[in-house]
Amino acid sequence: MPLTAITRAVSPSINDCQLAFADRRPIDVAKAVAQHGRYEACLQSLGLAVVALPPLAGLPDAVFVEDPAIVLDEIAIMTRMGAESRRGESAGLAEAVARFRPIRWIAAPGTLEGGDVVRIGRSLFVGQSARSNAAGIAQLADELAPFGYTVKSVAIENCLHLKSACTYLGRNTVLANRAWVDLDSFGNVRIIEVAPEEPAAADVLAIGETIIIPASFPETARILERSGWRVLPIDVSELQKAEAGVTCMSLIFNTTINGV
């Protein structure tokens, strides 16, 4: 199916990004911009149409477009981010998303971030994190119930988002760091565990039969290759200093829904 990816260029203020679990280290902005450009080129090489939005100078985390929105086939949910300093990212992204989907908004006191949402078919699993609270998860469930989706909370610990701990690969398979997430919540799925020496390697981006993975996780890449996936490593080392994962820098959805 034709896929679109919305991305946003790296902010020149990315060194002021929010950090929850990583120590702050200087980010080479020019190198981060170049790595992000190669990330977009990687998506294009896999057949995605990339909608590249301009940088937002005063919003250092705006490159992480996955967090302010959840785009499904029928609807898009604009989240109310748990990091208050990031809420200014939503309006501009909503304008871009509205070209493709009708929009609903999470309202106070709910908080929700797209990085906490793992979708498997018609089920959305949402991490109970510092960024996504019970009120936000309940609002998401209410918005999506008319479309036949179920929403289930998942306990996580020692990581920023649910996708820091696990991602869905397709083939009823989840890549996970078992120490960070309650995998019982996922029911009868196959679990592939990250390499023990690479605890942050569960955040990978599956596009069909190809899995994009940061080049800094070679052992987990080998595990995935042995499990039958085509693996595409990419250097995002400067962006990882801002707690980036390869899922959070794009908002990917089916383009052909609703006649678009």
N, C-alpha and C positions, 0 to 999 in steps of 0.2 A: 504494500500500500504506500502511496506517496506520503512522505513525512516532512514536516516543517520543524525547524529548530529556531527559536528566538534566542539571540545572544545579546549581550551588551558589552561594549568595550571596557577595558580596564580603566578605572578612575585614576587620575594622577595623584589622588590622595590615598591610595590603597595602603600606604604605610600606617594610616590611622584606623585600620580595620578593627572590627570586633574580634577578640580572641577569648576563647573559653578554656581550652585545654592545651594549647600550644604556647611555648615561650615566645615572646616577641623578638624577632630578628629582622634586620634591615632587608627590605625587598627592593631589588633592582627593578625599577618601574619599566624601563625600556625592555629589559629581558622578559618581564611578565607580559608586556604587550606582545612581544614576538611569540611567546609560548601560547598566548591566547589566540593569536592569529593562526598558528599551526593547528590548534584545537578546532577552530572553525573550518579550516581546510580539511581536517580529518573527517568531520561530519559531512562535508560536501563530497568527499571521495566515496562515502558510503551511500550517496544518492539523496541526501537530505537537502532541502532548500533552506538556506540560512537567511534569516531576517536579522541583520546586524544593527543594533541600536547604538547611538552615540554614547560616549562616556558621560557620567554625571560627576562633575568635579568635586562637589561638596558631599558626595555620598560614597565613601570608600569601599563599601561592600556591594555596590550595585552590580558588579560583574556577576554576582551569584543570583541569576534571575530565577532559579528554581524556587527559591524561598517565598517570594511574594505571590505566587500563583500556582494553582493546581488545574490543569487543563485535561478534561475528559472529552469523550466523543460528543456529548450533548451540551455541555456547559463548562464554564470556567469559574473557579472560586478564587477570588482575590483574598488572600489571607491578611490577618492582622498580626504582624510579626511580634514575637516575644522580645526581640531587641528593639526597644523604642526608637533608638537612633536610626534604624533602618526603615521606618515607616514611610519616609518621604520617597522611597523607591517605587511605591505602588502605583501612583497616579499615572506616570509616564508608561509603565509597563502595561497597565490596564488599557490604555489607548491602543497599544499594539495588539494585545490579545483580543480586544473587541472587534477587530477586523475578521476574526475567525469564529468566535463563540459569544453567545449571551453570557453576561457576567452577573455573579452574585458576590456579596461581600461578607466576610466574617466581622462581627461587631463586638465592641466591648461588652462584657469583660473577657470575651474569648480571645485567646492567642493561638496562632497556628502558623507553622512554617512548612513549606513544601518539602524541605529536606527530611522531615519526619514522616513522610508518606511513601509507603511502598505499595504499589498496585499489583495484584495478581488477579487477572480477569475482572470480575465484577466485585471483588473484595479489595477494600483499602485498609491497610494496616497502618496505624498512626502511633508514633512513639510518644510516650508520656515523658516529656523532657522539660528542661528549663524554658524552652521556646514554645511549646505547644501544651496548653492546659486542657482540663476536662471540659470547660465551657466551649472552647474552640472545637474540640473533637465532637462534642454533642451537636454543635451548629452544623458542622460538616455532615454528620449523619443525617440531620433533618433535611438539609439541602439536597442530598443525593438519594434519599429514600424513594422519591417519586420516579427516579430513573432506574431503579432496581439494583442500586449498589448497596453493599453492606460496609459498615465502618467498625473497626475493632481496635481498641487500645492495646498497645504493646509496651511492656516494661523494659526500659533500657537503663544502663548505668555506665559511668566513666567515659561517655562520649557525647558529642554535640547533638547529633540527630540520629534518628533510626537508620538512615542510609549510611551513617558512619559505621554502623554495626552490621548491616546486611543489605543486600540488593537482590532483586529478582532477575534471573538470567534467561527466563523462558524454560520450556521443557519441564515445568513443575519443579524447578530447582532454584534454591536460594544459596548465594554465597554469603558466609557469615563468620563473624568473630563471636563464638559461643559465649565468651566471657562477658560480653557487653549487652546481650539481648536475650529475652525469654523466648526461645524458639518454639516452645510448646504452643504459643499463641498462633503459630502458622499451620498447625494441624499436620496433615499428611503430605508434606513436601519433602523432596530430597534435599539434603543439606551438604554443601561442599564447604569445608572449613578453610579459612585462610592459613597461610604458613605461620607457624607460631612466632617466628621472628619478625613478622609483618602484621602487627595487630590492626593497623589502620587500612589494610588492603581490601576490605569488603566493599568499599565504595567504587564500583565499576559501572560502566555504562554499556548495556547490551543493546545492540542494533541488529536485529535479525540474528544471524548465527555468528556475528562478530562481537567481541567484547573489548571495549576500550578500557585500558588500565594504566595508571601512572607507571612510568618506567622505573620508579623507585621500588616496585614490588615484584622483582623478577621471580622469586620462588612461588608466589601465588599465581603468577602468569603461567609458570610451568605446570602447576596443579590443574589449571583450567584447560591448558592444551591437552594434557593427558586425559581429561574428561571429555574431550571431543569438540571443544570450541576453537574457533579462529580467534587469536588474541592479537590485539593491536596496541603495543605499548606507546605511550606518548609522554614526553618530558613536560611536566607541569610543576617543576621543583620550586620556582619562585612563587607561584600561586599557592602551593601547599603551605608556604609560610603564613598565608592568610587563612589557613584551615580549609583550603579548597579541596573538593573532590571532583571527579570528572562528571558526576551527575549534576552538580549544582550550577554549572556554568552554561547550561542550556535548558530550554523549556521545549520539550519535544512532543508533538502530537500529530495525529492523522489529519492530513490536509483536506481530504475529500468529503468530510462530513458537512452536512447542511449546504451542499452545492458549491462549496468554496473550491 
